[in-house]
Amino acid sequence: MRVRAPLPVLAAVPLALVALVGCGASADETTETSSANGSSDAFPVTIEHTFGETTIEEQPERVVVLGWSAQDTVYALGLDPVGMPSYVYGGGDDGVLPWNEDLYDPEVTTLLDTADGPPLEAIAALQPDVILAPYEGFEESVYDSLSGIAPTVAYPGEPWTTPWREQTRMIGEALGRSAEAEELITEADGRVAEIAAEHPEFEGLTFAYTSMGAEALYLYLPTDPRVQLIEDLGFTVAPAVETLGGDSESSFYAQLALESAPDIESDVIVGFADGLSAEEVAALPIYGQVPAIQDDAAVLIDDESFGAAVSSVSVLSLPYALDQLVDQLAAAAENAR
């Protein structure tokens, strides 16, 4: 059984990052380059996760990824996965996320239908050397089945909460490219820090991150990577988030009654328009009582590609997300003043 979450719950690229990503390299080419530079990790390597630990005996060449964004790090490290999820949300007609389009090669990578959990037979047919799922949520029985196919690196701690930096490090270690992974993190962190410095008005403003639908309201908790991204830009999680979501059984979100919407007190609100347009959310009487929406200090996301980018935070999705997010946050911050 898969640990599931509600679907919505679920700047130019820096030159150094472009150089690292390139157009994708074959596993052999990348292995030779890493070895020549002396940057490959020694194998075997053992990686800890929520179900114990996984030992990878040799540097993998055939890689299957599961969950949001794992393929981003694999691509950024110069490899093509042999299998990755097809993305219904944000993936367009072909199931490939916009920031993966120029890297995805259908002759090399099989898209997997993961709507009902990992498709075990399809994954086994790809004969992977390793399965990487550092963010995906599934139970131990599924992990055991995957491990019967290939060494499987599962998520650490709770599902759907692994910070993007930790995901990047886990994948880098599994592929024998820890140094390269750290370079990717440093580059992405530098861009985030640059934006925060460019927008000192973000500092000290409180925010809440939500998903707003006609029949359902979700509040994301500080354990969620998308919340952490807004914090990295200088904002502070509003005290109302802990007050309203503190009793949630989920590790990263709380479902609220619609009538609780006006209690989400924050300077700025970021939210997915769940099944609605941004205008429709703002026009609903219950959401019109949310203080930040009243102040026109809300970033309401109704574009699926943008929503996927801010939901699956990674070294590749960050530039795509920030290109749209920052200006909207700046407008919201100005109105919050």
C-alpha positions as CSV (number, residue, x, y, z in Angstrom):
1,M,0.0,0.0,0.0
2,R,1.2,3.4,-0.9
3,V,1.2,6.4,1.5
4,R,-0.8,8.9,-0.4
5,A,-1.3,12.6,-0.1
6,P,-3.8,15.0,-1.8
7,L,-2.5,15.9,-5.3
8,P,-2.1,19.7,-4.7
9,V,-0.6,18.8,-1.3
10,L,1.6,16.8,-3.1
11,A,15.6,33.6,-12.7
12,A,17.7,32.1,-15.5
13,V,19.6,28.9,-14.8
14,P,23.0,29.7,-13.3
15,L,25.8,29.1,-15.8
16,A,27.6,26.6,-13.5
17,L,24.4,24.6,-13.2
18,V,24.0,24.5,-17.0
19,A,27.5,23.3,-17.3
20,L,26.9,20.5,-14.8
21,V,23.6,19.4,-16.4
22,G,24.6,19.8,-20.1
23,C,22.3,17.9,-22.3
24,G,22.6,14.6,-20.4
25,A,25.5,12.1,-20.7
26,S,25.6,8.4,-21.0
27,A,26.4,6.5,-17.8
28,D,29.7,5.3,-19.3
29,E,30.8,8.8,-20.3
30,T,29.9,10.2,-16.9
31,T,31.6,7.4,-15.0
32,E,34.8,7.9,-17.1
33,T,34.7,11.6,-16.5
34,S,34.2,11.2,-12.7
35,S,37.0,8.7,-12.5
36,A,39.4,10.8,-14.4
37,N,38.7,13.7,-12.1
38,G,39.1,11.6,-9.0
39,S,35.7,12.6,-7.8
40,S,33.9,9.2,-7.8
41,D,33.0,7.8,-4.4
42,A,34.3,4.5,-3.4
43,F,32.0,1.5,-3.5
44,P,30.3,-0.2,-1.9
45,V,28.3,2.5,-0.2
46,T,25.6,2.1,2.4
47,I,22.8,4.6,2.7
48,E,20.4,4.8,5.7
49,H,16.7,5.4,5.3
50,T,13.4,4.9,7.1
51,F,13.4,1.1,6.5
52,G,17.0,0.5,7.5
53,E,20.0,0.8,5.2
54,T,20.8,-0.2,1.6
55,T,24.2,-1.2,0.4
56,I,25.1,-0.5,-3.3
57,E,28.0,-2.7,-4.2
58,E,29.1,-1.1,-7.5
59,Q,28.6,2.3,-9.2
60,P,25.1,2.1,-10.8
61,E,24.6,2.6,-14.5
62,R,20.9,1.6,-14.9
63,V,18.9,3.9,-12.5
64,V,15.1,3.9,-11.9
65,V,13.7,6.8,-9.9
66,L,10.4,7.1,-8.1
67,G,8.6,10.0,-6.5
68,W,8.8,13.7,-7.2
69,S,12.0,15.2,-8.4
70,A,14.5,12.3,-8.0
71,Q,15.1,12.3,-11.8
72,D,16.1,16.0,-11.5
73,T,19.2,15.2,-9.5
74,V,20.0,12.2,-11.7
75,Y,19.8,14.5,-14.8
76,A,21.8,17.2,-13.1
77,L,24.5,14.8,-12.3
78,G,24.8,13.9,-16.0
79,L,22.9,10.6,-16.1
80,D,19.8,9.5,-17.9
81,P,17.5,7.3,-15.8
82,V,16.2,4.2,-17.5
83,G,12.8,4.7,-15.8
84,M,11.0,7.6,-14.1
85,P,7.4,8.5,-13.3
86,S,5.1,10.0,-15.8
87,Y,3.7,13.2,-14.3
88,V,0.0,13.7,-14.8
89,Y,0.1,16.9,-12.7
90,G,2.3,19.5,-14.4
91,G,3.7,17.1,-17.0
92,G,1.6,18.2,-20.0
93,D,0.5,15.8,-22.7
94,D,3.7,13.7,-22.6
95,G,4.0,13.3,-18.8
96,V,7.4,15.1,-18.7
97,L,7.9,18.1,-16.5
98,P,9.0,21.3,-18.4
99,W,12.5,21.4,-16.8
100,N,13.1,17.8,-17.9
101,E,12.0,18.2,-21.5
102,D,15.4,19.1,-23.0
103,L,17.0,16.2,-21.0
104,Y,14.4,13.5,-21.5
105,D,15.2,10.9,-24.2
106,P,12.3,8.5,-24.9
107,E,14.7,6.0,-26.4
108,V,16.6,5.8,-23.1
109,T,14.0,6.5,-20.4
110,T,10.8,4.6,-19.9
111,L,7.9,6.6,-18.3
112,L,6.3,4.7,-15.5
113,D,2.6,4.9,-14.5
114,T,2.9,5.3,-10.7
115,A,-0.7,6.4,-10.0
116,D,-1.4,3.2,-8.1
117,G,2.1,2.9,-6.6
118,P,5.3,1.6,-8.1
119,P,4.6,-0.7,-11.1
120,L,6.8,-3.6,-10.0
121,E,6.7,-5.6,-13.3
122,A,7.6,-2.6,-15.4
123,I,10.4,-1.7,-13.1
124,A,11.8,-5.2,-13.1
125,A,11.8,-5.3,-16.9
126,L,14.1,-2.3,-16.9
127,Q,16.8,-4.4,-15.0
128,P,17.9,-1.5,-12.8
129,D,21.1,-1.5,-10.8
130,V,19.5,0.8,-8.2
131,I,16.1,2.3,-7.4
132,L,16.1,5.8,-6.0
133,A,13.1,7.0,-4.0
134,P,14.3,9.5,-1.4
135,Y,11.0,11.4,-1.3
136,E,8.3,9.0,-2.5
137,G,5.9,7.7,0.2
138,F,5.3,3.9,0.4
139,E,5.1,1.3,3.0
140,E,7.7,-1.3,4.0
141,S,6.0,-4.1,2.1
142,V,6.5,-2.1,-1.1
143,Y,10.1,-1.3,-0.2
144,D,10.6,-5.1,0.3
145,S,9.2,-5.8,-3.2
146,L,11.4,-3.1,-4.8
147,S,14.4,-4.4,-3.0
148,G,13.8,-7.8,-4.5
149,I,14.4,-6.1,-7.9
150,A,17.4,-3.9,-7.1
151,P,19.0,-2.1,-4.1
152,T,16.4,0.5,-3.2
153,V,17.1,3.8,-1.4
154,A,13.9,4.9,0.3
155,Y,13.0,8.1,2.1
156,P,14.6,9.0,5.5
157,G,12.2,9.7,8.3
158,E,8.6,10.5,7.2
159,P,7.4,10.2,3.6
160,W,7.1,13.3,1.4
161,T,9.2,15.5,3.7
162,T,12.8,14.9,2.6
163,P,14.4,18.4,2.1
164,W,15.8,18.9,-1.4
165,R,19.3,19.2,-0.2
166,E,19.1,15.8,1.5
167,Q,17.6,14.2,-1.5
168,T,20.4,15.6,-3.6
169,R,23.1,14.3,-1.2
170,M,21.4,10.8,-1.0
171,I,21.3,10.5,-4.8
172,G,24.8,11.8,-5.2
173,E,26.1,9.2,-2.7
174,A,24.1,6.4,-4.4
175,L,25.6,7.3,-7.8
176,G,29.1,7.8,-6.6
177,R,29.0,11.5,-7.2
178,S,28.8,13.2,-3.8
179,A,31.2,16.0,-4.7
180,E,29.2,16.9,-7.8
181,A,26.0,16.8,-5.7
182,E,27.5,19.3,-3.3
183,E,28.4,21.6,-6.1
184,L,24.7,21.5,-7.3
185,I,23.5,22.3,-3.8
186,T,26.0,25.2,-3.4
187,E,24.9,26.6,-6.8
188,A,21.2,26.4,-6.0
189,D,21.7,27.8,-2.5
190,G,23.7,30.7,-3.9
191,R,20.8,31.6,-6.2
192,V,18.3,31.5,-3.4
193,A,20.5,33.6,-1.1
194,E,21.0,36.1,-4.0
195,I,17.2,36.5,-4.3
196,A,16.8,36.9,-0.6
197,A,19.4,39.7,-0.6
198,E,17.7,41.4,-3.5
199,H,14.4,41.4,-1.6
200,P,15.0,42.6,2.0
201,E,11.3,43.3,2.2
202,F,10.7,39.6,2.6
203,E,12.5,39.5,6.0
204,G,10.2,39.4,8.9
205,L,7.0,38.9,6.9
206,T,4.9,35.9,8.0
207,F,3.4,33.5,5.6
208,A,1.1,30.4,5.4
209,Y,1.2,27.9,2.6
210,T,-2.1,26.3,1.6
211,S,-4.2,24.4,-0.9
212,M,-7.6,26.0,-1.4
213,G,-10.5,24.2,-3.1
214,A,-14.2,24.5,-3.1
215,E,-14.6,21.6,-0.8
216,A,-11.2,21.1,0.9
217,L,-8.6,23.3,2.6
218,Y,-5.1,22.1,3.4
219,L,-2.4,23.8,5.4
220,Y,1.3,22.8,4.8
221,L,3.5,22.4,7.8
222,P,7.1,23.5,8.3
223,T,8.3,20.0,7.6
224,D,7.3,20.4,3.9
225,P,10.1,21.4,1.5
226,R,7.9,23.9,-0.3
227,V,7.4,25.8,3.0
228,Q,11.1,25.6,3.6
229,L,11.8,27.3,0.3
230,I,9.7,30.3,1.2
231,E,11.6,30.5,4.5
232,D,14.9,30.4,2.7
233,L,13.8,33.5,0.8
234,G,13.4,35.4,4.1
235,F,9.8,34.9,5.2
236,T,8.8,33.4,8.6
237,V,6.1,30.8,9.1
238,A,3.1,32.4,10.7
239,P,2.2,31.3,14.3
240,A,-1.3,30.5,13.0
241,V,0.2,27.5,11.1
242,E,1.2,25.8,14.3
243,T,-2.0,26.8,16.0
244,L,-4.2,25.4,13.2
245,G,-2.1,22.4,12.1
246,G,-0.4,21.3,15.3
247,D,-2.7,18.3,15.9
248,S,-2.4,16.9,12.3
249,E,-1.8,13.2,12.0
250,S,0.2,13.9,8.8
251,S,3.8,14.8,9.0
252,F,3.6,17.6,6.4
253,Y,0.1,18.9,6.0
254,A,-3.2,19.5,8.0
255,Q,-6.7,19.3,6.5
256,L,-8.8,22.2,7.9
257,A,-12.5,22.8,7.9
258,L,-13.4,25.4,5.3
259,E,-14.8,27.7,8.0
260,S,-11.2,27.8,9.5
261,A,-9.9,29.8,6.5
262,P,-10.4,33.2,8.1
263,D,-8.2,32.0,11.0
264,I,-5.2,31.7,8.7
265,E,-3.6,34.9,9.9
266,S,-0.4,35.8,8.0
267,D,1.1,38.8,6.2
268,V,1.3,36.8,3.0
269,I,-0.4,33.6,1.8
270,V,0.8,31.2,-0.8
271,G,-1.7,28.7,-2.0
272,F,-2.7,26.2,-4.7
273,A,-6.0,26.8,-6.4
274,D,-7.3,23.3,-6.1
275,G,-9.6,22.6,-9.1
276,L,-10.3,26.3,-9.4
277,S,-8.7,29.4,-11.0
278,A,-6.9,31.9,-8.8
279,E,-9.8,34.3,-9.4
280,E,-12.4,31.7,-8.4
281,V,-10.6,31.1,-5.1
282,A,-10.4,34.8,-4.3
283,A,-14.0,35.2,-5.2
284,L,-15.3,32.5,-2.8
285,P,-16.8,34.2,0.3
286,I,-15.0,32.0,2.7
287,Y,-11.6,32.6,1.2
288,G,-12.4,36.3,0.8
289,Q,-12.2,36.4,4.6
290,V,-8.6,35.3,4.7
291,P,-6.6,38.4,5.9
292,A,-3.9,38.1,3.2
293,I,-6.4,37.7,0.5
294,Q,-8.3,40.7,1.7
295,D,-5.0,42.7,1.5
296,D,-4.3,41.3,-2.0
297,A,-1.1,39.8,-0.5
298,A,-1.7,36.3,-1.9
299,V,0.1,34.2,-4.4
300,L,-2.5,31.8,-5.7
301,I,-1.1,29.2,-8.1
302,D,-3.4,27.7,-10.7
303,D,-0.9,26.8,-13.4
304,E,0.0,23.1,-13.0
305,S,3.6,23.3,-14.3
306,F,4.3,26.1,-11.8
307,G,2.5,24.2,-9.1
308,A,4.6,21.1,-9.8
309,A,7.8,23.2,-9.8
310,V,7.2,24.6,-6.3
311,S,6.0,21.2,-5.0
312,S,8.9,19.1,-6.2
313,V,11.7,21.4,-5.1
314,S,15.1,20.3,-6.7
315,V,18.2,21.7,-8.2
316,L,16.5,21.7,-11.6
317,S,13.0,22.8,-10.7
318,L,14.2,25.7,-8.5
319,P,15.2,28.0,-11.4
320,Y,11.8,27.3,-13.1
321,A,9.9,27.9,-9.9
322,L,11.8,31.0,-8.8
323,D,11.4,32.6,-12.2
324,Q,7.6,32.8,-11.5
325,L,7.4,32.8,-7.8
326,V,9.7,35.7,-6.8
327,D,7.9,38.5,-8.6
328,Q,4.6,37.3,-7.2
329,L,5.9,37.2,-3.7
330,A,7.4,40.7,-4.2
331,A,3.9,42.0,-5.2
332,A,2.3,40.3,-2.3
333,A,4.9,41.6,0.1
334,E,4.4,45.1,-1.1
335,N,0.6,44.9,-0.4
336,A,1.2,43.3,2.9
337,R,3.1,46.5,4.0
